[in-house]
Amino acid sequence: MLAAGAGNFIIAVAKILDIALTVYFWIIIIRALISWVNPDPYNQIVIFLHRVTEPVLAPIRRRIPRHNLPIDFSPLVVLLVILFLQYFLVQTLIDLARSL
């Protein structure tokens, strides 16, 4: 009985993690798309997107050599990490819960 409760709890955590990662995935995509159109820096949506994504994008941007390229690849790297976490971590948690 206790193992079933623990399994359900782990599945719930995995599903919440999956939803959070999906939401952040779309926030990163929206941030990248908005950057193409020269957004108003005082717009509340632009400010929100910057505040939510910059703590993740900035460290990656510092580690990726740009070589004077006009393209920022840090959103792509973050998207790939999110996909990895969804396919590996979330699925592993669900498999673990089912084995309990």
Secondary structure, DSSP 8 states (H G I E B T S, - for coil): -HHHHHHHHHHHHHHHHHHHHHHHHHHHHHHHHHHTT---TT-HHHHHHHHHHHHHHHHHHHHS--TT-S---HHHHHHHHHHHIIIIIIHHHHHHHHH-
